[in-house]
């Protein structure tokens, strides 16, 4: 993926909502509520807060390989 800024093999990240760090009206509860809504809407994606982007993002969930015991 040349030019995307992501390493090869890494799932593509989608930015759903950028948050203005200077907007004092946005609360932690607002952010957590929005994350929960996106998790319900996109059960196949991992939804998270990206502190570098100051945004709520998601990426496809990784499938877990079966572990041998």
Jmol script that loads the backbone (N, CA, C; Angstrom):
load data "model"
ATOM      1  N   UNK A   1       0.840  -1.192   0.000  1.00  0.00           N
ATOM      2  CA  UNK A   1       0.000   0.000   0.000  1.00  0.00           C
ATOM      3  C   UNK A   1       0.877   1.245   0.000  1.00  0.00           C
ATOM      4  N   UNK A   2       1.352   1.608  -1.116  1.00  0.00           N
ATOM      5  CA  UNK A   2       2.232   2.753  -1.230  1.00  0.00           C
ATOM      6  C   UNK A   2       1.437   4.031  -1.010  1.00  0.00           C
ATOM      7  N   UNK A   3       1.979   4.911  -0.172  1.00  0.00           N
ATOM      8  CA  UNK A   3       1.363   6.212   0.030  1.00  0.00           C
ATOM      9  C   UNK A   3       0.256   6.264   1.066  1.00  0.00           C
ATOM     10  N   UNK A   4      -0.081   5.140   1.696  1.00  0.00           N
ATOM     11  CA  UNK A   4      -1.165   5.168   2.681  1.00  0.00           C
ATOM     12  C   UNK A   4      -0.650   5.459   4.083  1.00  0.00           C
ATOM     13  N   UNK A   5       0.680   5.324   4.268  1.00  0.00           N
ATOM     14  CA  UNK A   5       1.228   5.556   5.591  1.00  0.00           C
ATOM     15  C   UNK A   5       1.056   4.367   6.512  1.00  0.00           C
ATOM     16  N   UNK A   6       0.596   3.244   5.974  1.00  0.00           N
ATOM     17  CA  UNK A   6       0.399   2.046   6.781  1.00  0.00           C
ATOM     18  C   UNK A   6       1.341   0.973   6.305  1.00  0.00           C
ATOM     19  N   UNK A   7       1.787   0.153   7.226  1.00  0.00           N
ATOM     20  CA  UNK A   7       2.703  -0.905   6.856  1.00  0.00           C
ATOM     21  C   UNK A   7       1.956  -2.009   6.119  1.00  0.00           C
ATOM     22  N   UNK A   8       2.648  -2.725   5.223  1.00  0.00           N
ATOM     23  CA  UNK A   8       2.005  -3.816   4.485  1.00  0.00           C
ATOM     24  C   UNK A   8       1.455  -4.872   5.443  1.00  0.00           C
ATOM     25  N   UNK A   9       0.297  -5.407   5.110  1.00  0.00           N
ATOM     26  CA  UNK A   9      -0.297  -6.449   5.938  1.00  0.00           C
ATOM     27  C   UNK A   9      -1.105  -5.927   7.110  1.00  0.00           C
ATOM     28  N   UNK A  10      -1.057  -4.638   7.361  1.00  0.00           N
ATOM     29  CA  UNK A  10      -1.822  -4.059   8.469  1.00  0.00           C
ATOM     30  C   UNK A  10      -3.218  -3.682   7.961  1.00  0.00           C
ATOM     31  N   UNK A  11      -4.269  -4.064   8.711  1.00  0.00           N
ATOM     32  CA  UNK A  11      -5.632  -3.746   8.266  1.00  0.00           C
ATOM     33  C   UNK A  11      -5.839  -2.233   8.137  1.00  0.00           C
ATOM     34  N   UNK A  12      -6.627  -1.862   7.166  1.00  0.00           N
ATOM     35  CA  UNK A  12      -6.892  -0.451   6.921  1.00  0.00           C
ATOM     36  C   UNK A  12      -7.745   0.146   8.032  1.00  0.00           C
ATOM     37  N   UNK A  13      -7.322   1.301   8.509  1.00  0.00           N
ATOM     38  CA  UNK A  13      -8.038   2.007   9.574  1.00  0.00           C
ATOM     39  C   UNK A  13      -8.992   3.007   8.945  1.00  0.00           C
ATOM     40  N   UNK A  14     -10.213   3.084   9.476  1.00  0.00           N
ATOM     41  CA  UNK A  14     -11.210   4.045   9.037  1.00  0.00           C
ATOM     42  C   UNK A  14     -11.441   5.046  10.157  1.00  0.00           C
ATOM     43  N   UNK A  15     -11.382   6.330   9.841  1.00  0.00           N
ATOM     44  CA  UNK A  15     -11.680   7.380  10.816  1.00  0.00           C
ATOM     45  C   UNK A  15     -13.168   7.684  10.716  1.00  0.00           C
ATOM     46  N   UNK A  16     -13.889   7.512  11.831  1.00  0.00           N
ATOM     47  CA  UNK A  16     -15.332   7.771  11.849  1.00  0.00           C
ATOM     48  C   UNK A  16     -15.657   9.172  12.344  1.00  0.00           C
ATOM     49  N   UNK A  17     -14.883   9.638  13.326  1.00  0.00           N
ATOM     50  CA  UNK A  17     -15.195  10.937  13.923  1.00  0.00           C
ATOM     51  C   UNK A  17     -13.933  11.560  14.501  1.00  0.00           C
ATOM     52  N   UNK A  18     -13.569  12.724  14.001  1.00  0.00           N
ATOM     53  CA  UNK A  18     -12.451  13.475  14.581  1.00  0.00           C
ATOM     54  C   UNK A  18     -13.013  14.339  15.712  1.00  0.00           C
ATOM     55  N   UNK A  19     -12.241  14.446  16.778  1.00  0.00           N
ATOM     56  CA  UNK A  19     -12.679  15.192  17.952  1.00  0.00           C
ATOM     57  C   UNK A  19     -11.746  16.383  18.142  1.00  0.00           C
ATOM     58  N   UNK A  20     -12.328  17.551  18.278  1.00  0.00           N
ATOM     59  CA  UNK A  20     -11.537  18.759  18.497  1.00  0.00           C
ATOM     60  C   UNK A  20     -11.072  18.766  19.954  1.00  0.00           C
ATOM     61  N   UNK A  21      -9.765  18.678  20.197  1.00  0.00           N
ATOM     62  CA  UNK A  21      -9.281  18.641  21.584  1.00  0.00           C
ATOM     63  C   UNK A  21      -9.529  19.940  22.342  1.00  0.00           C
ATOM     64  N   UNK A  22      -9.854  21.010  21.633  1.00  0.00           N
ATOM     65  CA  UNK A  22     -10.113  22.302  22.277  1.00  0.00           C
ATOM     66  C   UNK A  22     -11.593  22.538  22.558  1.00  0.00           C
ATOM     67  N   UNK A  23     -12.446  21.601  22.130  1.00  0.00           N
ATOM     68  CA  UNK A  23     -13.887  21.730  22.350  1.00  0.00           C
ATOM     69  C   UNK A  23     -14.233  21.150  23.718  1.00  0.00           C
ATOM     70  N   UNK A  24     -14.441  22.016  24.679  1.00  0.00           N
ATOM     71  CA  UNK A  24     -14.712  21.582  26.051  1.00  0.00           C
ATOM     72  C   UNK A  24     -16.120  21.016  26.230  1.00  0.00           C
ATOM     73  N   UNK A  25     -16.966  21.132  25.208  1.00  0.00           N
ATOM     74  CA  UNK A  25     -18.326  20.611  25.337  1.00  0.00           C
ATOM     75  C   UNK A  25     -18.377  19.105  25.085  1.00  0.00           C
ATOM     76  N   UNK A  26     -17.344  18.535  24.473  1.00  0.00           N
ATOM     77  CA  UNK A  26     -17.300  17.094  24.229  1.00  0.00           C
ATOM     78  C   UNK A  26     -16.811  16.401  25.488  1.00  0.00           C
ATOM     79  N   UNK A  27     -17.644  15.488  26.010  1.00  0.00           N
ATOM     80  CA  UNK A  27     -17.297  14.792  27.244  1.00  0.00           C
ATOM     81  C   UNK A  27     -16.817  13.372  26.953  1.00  0.00           C
ATOM     82  N   UNK A  28     -16.208  12.772  27.938  1.00  0.00           N
ATOM     83  CA  UNK A  28     -15.797  11.378  27.813  1.00  0.00           C
ATOM     84  C   UNK A  28     -17.013  10.496  27.574  1.00  0.00           C
ATOM     85  N   UNK A  29     -18.113  10.808  28.226  1.00  0.00           N
ATOM     86  CA  UNK A  29     -19.348  10.049  28.023  1.00  0.00           C
ATOM     87  C   UNK A  29     -19.800  10.129  26.556  1.00  0.00           C
ATOM     88  N   UNK A  30     -19.675  11.295  25.933  1.00  0.00           N
ATOM     89  CA  UNK A  30     -20.019  11.445  24.509  1.00  0.00           C
ATOM     90  C   UNK A  30     -19.174  10.513  23.649  1.00  0.00           C
ATOM     91  N   UNK A  31     -17.879  10.479  23.917  1.00  0.00           N
ATOM     92  CA  UNK A  31     -16.962   9.648  23.144  1.00  0.00           C
ATOM     93  C   UNK A  31     -17.287   8.169  23.339  1.00  0.00           C
ATOM     94  N   UNK A  32     -17.477   7.750  24.575  1.00  0.00           N
ATOM     95  CA  UNK A  32     -17.783   6.347  24.862  1.00  0.00           C
ATOM     96  C   UNK A  32     -19.119   5.922  24.270  1.00  0.00           C
ATOM     97  N   UNK A  33     -20.103   6.813  24.297  1.00  0.00           N
ATOM     98  CA  UNK A  33     -21.407   6.522  23.691  1.00  0.00           C
ATOM     99  C   UNK A  33     -21.268   6.327  22.188  1.00  0.00           C
ATOM    100  N   UNK A  34     -20.500   7.191  21.554  1.00  0.00           N
ATOM    101  CA  UNK A  34     -20.296   7.083  20.101  1.00  0.00           C
ATOM    102  C   UNK A  34     -19.546   5.795  19.749  1.00  0.00           C
ATOM    103  N   UNK A  35     -18.555   5.427  20.555  1.00  0.00           N
ATOM    104  CA  UNK A  35     -17.831   4.169  20.329  1.00  0.00           C
ATOM    105  C   UNK A  35     -18.793   2.994  20.435  1.00  0.00           C
ATOM    106  N   UNK A  36     -19.644   2.982  21.458  1.00  0.00           N
ATOM    107  CA  UNK A  36     -20.610   1.891  21.634  1.00  0.00           C
ATOM    108  C   UNK A  36     -21.569   1.809  20.449  1.00  0.00           C
ATOM    109  N   UNK A  37     -22.033   2.955  19.953  1.00  0.00           N
ATOM    110  CA  UNK A  37     -22.929   2.973  18.788  1.00  0.00           C
ATOM    111  C   UNK A  37     -22.235   2.367  17.565  1.00  0.00           C
ATOM    112  N   UNK A  38     -20.988   2.749  17.349  1.00  0.00           N
ATOM    113  CA  UNK A  38     -20.247   2.229  16.198  1.00  0.00           C
ATOM    114  C   UNK A  38     -19.958   0.735  16.339  1.00  0.00           C
ATOM    115  N   UNK A  39     -19.729   0.271  17.567  1.00  0.00           N
ATOM    116  CA  UNK A  39     -19.512  -1.161  17.796  1.00  0.00           C
ATOM    117  C   UNK A  39     -20.769  -1.952  17.446  1.00  0.00           C
ATOM    118  N   UNK A  40     -21.939  -1.426  17.795  1.00  0.00           N
ATOM    119  CA  UNK A  40     -23.199  -2.092  17.444  1.00  0.00           C
ATOM    120  C   UNK A  40     -23.439  -2.065  15.936  1.00  0.00           C
ATOM    121  N   UNK A  41     -23.117  -0.943  15.319  1.00  0.00           N
ATOM    122  CA  UNK A  41     -23.350  -0.770  13.888  1.00  0.00           C
ATOM    123  C   UNK A  41     -22.376  -1.595  13.041  1.00  0.00           C
ATOM    124  N   UNK A  42     -21.160  -1.796  13.552  1.00  0.00           N
ATOM    125  CA  UNK A  42     -20.110  -2.503  12.811  1.00  0.00           C
ATOM    126  C   UNK A  42     -19.524  -3.633  13.668  1.00  0.00           C
ATOM    127  N   UNK A  43     -20.277  -4.715  13.883  1.00  0.00           N
ATOM    128  CA  UNK A  43     -19.782  -5.793  14.753  1.00  0.00           C
ATOM    129  C   UNK A  43     -18.561  -6.520  14.194  1.00  0.00           C
ATOM    130  N   UNK A  44     -18.288  -6.349  12.913  1.00  0.00           N
ATOM    131  CA  UNK A  44     -17.130  -6.989  12.290  1.00  0.00           C
ATOM    132  C   UNK A  44     -15.868  -6.136  12.377  1.00  0.00           C
ATOM    133  N   UNK A  45     -15.957  -4.977  13.052  1.00  0.00           N
ATOM    134  CA  UNK A  45     -14.813  -4.068  13.152  1.00  0.00           C
ATOM    135  C   UNK A  45     -14.439  -3.812  14.604  1.00  0.00           C
ATOM    136  N   UNK A  46     -13.168  -3.566  14.833  1.00  0.00           N
ATOM    137  CA  UNK A  46     -12.650  -3.173  16.142  1.00  0.00           C
ATOM    138  C   UNK A  46     -12.718  -1.647  16.189  1.00  0.00           C
ATOM    139  N   UNK A  47     -13.504  -1.100  17.095  1.00  0.00           N
ATOM    140  CA  UNK A  47     -13.682   0.346  17.211  1.00  0.00           C
ATOM    141  C   UNK A  47     -12.841   0.828  18.387  1.00  0.00           C
ATOM    142  N   UNK A  48     -12.107   1.926  18.184  1.00  0.00           N
ATOM    143  CA  UNK A  48     -11.190   2.396  19.223  1.00  0.00           C
ATOM    144  C   UNK A  48     -10.968   3.897  19.093  1.00  0.00           C
ATOM    145  N   UNK A  49     -10.445   4.491  20.183  1.00  0.00           N
ATOM    146  CA  UNK A  49     -10.062   5.899  20.164  1.00  0.00           C
ATOM    147  C   UNK A  49      -8.579   5.963  19.838  1.00  0.00           C
ATOM    148  N   UNK A  50      -8.231   6.687  18.794  1.00  0.00           N
ATOM    149  CA  UNK A  50      -6.838   6.855  18.388  1.00  0.00           C
ATOM    150  C   UNK A  50      -6.360   8.194  18.931  1.00  0.00           C
ATOM    151  N   UNK A  51      -5.487   8.146  19.922  1.00  0.00           N
ATOM    152  CA  UNK A  51      -4.996   9.363  20.558  1.00  0.00           C
ATOM    153  C   UNK A  51      -4.110  10.209  19.657  1.00  0.00           C
ATOM    154  N   UNK A  52      -3.402   9.570  18.729  1.00  0.00           N
ATOM    155  CA  UNK A  52      -2.566  10.329  17.798  1.00  0.00           C
ATOM    156  C   UNK A  52      -3.424  11.125  16.826  1.00  0.00           C
ATOM    157  N   UNK A  53      -4.496  10.511  16.350  1.00  0.00           N
ATOM    158  CA  UNK A  53      -5.408  11.168  15.406  1.00  0.00           C
ATOM    159  C   UNK A  53      -6.452  12.022  16.137  1.00  0.00           C
ATOM    160  N   UNK A  54      -6.624  11.794  17.438  1.00  0.00           N
ATOM    161  CA  UNK A  54      -7.699  12.383  18.227  1.00  0.00           C
ATOM    162  C   UNK A  54      -9.027  12.129  17.513  1.00  0.00           C
ATOM    163  N   UNK A  55      -9.274  10.819  17.297  1.00  0.00           N
ATOM    164  CA  UNK A  55     -10.445  10.426  16.524  1.00  0.00           C
ATOM    165  C   UNK A  55     -10.916   9.045  16.956  1.00  0.00           C
ATOM    166  N   UNK A  56     -12.194   8.775  16.689  1.00  0.00           N
ATOM    167  CA  UNK A  56     -12.744   7.435  16.866  1.00  0.00           C
ATOM    168  C   UNK A  56     -12.570   6.735  15.531  1.00  0.00           C
ATOM    169  N   UNK A  57     -11.901   5.586  15.569  1.00  0.00           N
ATOM    170  CA  UNK A  57     -11.539   4.857  14.358  1.00  0.00           C
ATOM    171  C   UNK A  57     -11.974   3.404  14.477  1.00  0.00           C
ATOM    172  N   UNK A  58     -11.854   2.690  13.372  1.00  0.00           N
ATOM    173  CA  UNK A  58     -12.092   1.254  13.400  1.00  0.00           C
ATOM    174  C   UNK A  58     -11.213   0.588  12.358  1.00  0.00           C
ATOM    175  N   UNK A  59     -11.054  -0.711  12.520  1.00  0.00           N
ATOM    176  CA  UNK A  59     -10.353  -1.536  11.539  1.00  0.00           C
ATOM    177  C   UNK A  59     -10.990  -2.914  11.593  1.00  0.00           C
ATOM    178  N   UNK A  60     -10.856  -3.679  10.529  1.00  0.00           N
ATOM    179  CA  UNK A  60     -11.442  -5.025  10.536  1.00  0.00           C
ATOM    180  C   UNK A  60     -10.883  -5.848  11.692  1.00  0.00           C
ATOM    181  N   UNK A  61     -11.760  -6.625  12.326  1.00  0.00           N
ATOM    182  CA  UNK A  61     -11.305  -7.495  13.410  1.00  0.00           C
ATOM    183  C   UNK A  61     -10.408  -8.572  12.840  1.00  0.00           C
ATOM    184  N   UNK A  62      -9.386  -8.918  13.591  1.00  0.00           N
ATOM    185  CA  UNK A  62      -8.482  -9.997  13.180  1.00  0.00           C
ATOM    186  C   UNK A  62      -9.127 -11.327  13.520  1.00  0.00           C
ATOM    187  N   UNK A  63      -8.959 -12.285  12.650  1.00  0.00           N
ATOM    188  CA  UNK A  63      -9.419 -13.638  12.975  1.00  0.00           C
ATOM    189  C   UNK A  63      -8.319 -14.285  13.800  1.00  0.00           C
ATOM    190  N   UNK A  64      -8.709 -14.963  14.845  1.00  0.00           N
ATOM    191  CA  UNK A  64      -7.739 -15.586  15.732  1.00  0.00           C
ATOM    192  C   UNK A  64      -7.401 -16.978  15.230  1.00  0.00           C
ATOM    193  N   UNK A  65      -6.140 -17.243  15.134  1.00  0.00           N
ATOM    194  CA  UNK A  65      -5.690 -18.570  14.712  1.00  0.00           C
ATOM    195  C   UNK A  65      -5.886 -19.531  15.884  1.00  0.00           C
ATOM    196  N   UNK A  66      -6.257 -20.736  15.571  1.00  0.00           N
ATOM    197  CA  UNK A  66      -6.435 -21.737  16.619  1.00  0.00           C
ATOM    198  C   UNK A  66      -5.078 -22.022  17.259  1.00  0.00           C
ATOM    199  N   UNK A  67      -5.054 -22.043  18.566  1.00  0.00           N
ATOM    200  CA  UNK A  67      -3.806 -22.323  19.257  1.00  0.00           C
ATOM    201  C   UNK A  67      -3.728 -23.796  19.609  1.00  0.00           C
ATOM    202  N   UNK A  68      -2.578 -24.369  19.385  1.00  0.00           N
ATOM    203  CA  UNK A  68      -2.370 -25.795  19.695  1.00  0.00           C
ATOM    204  C   UNK A  68      -1.880 -25.920  21.113  1.00  0.00           C
ATOM    205  N   UNK A  69      -2.448 -26.849  21.866  1.00  0.00           N
ATOM    206  CA  UNK A  69      -2.017 -27.069  23.247  1.00  0.00           C
ATOM    207  C   UNK A  69      -1.432 -28.443  23.393  1.00  0.00           C
TER     208      UNK A  69
END
end "model"
wireframe off; spacefill off
backbone 0.3
color backbone group
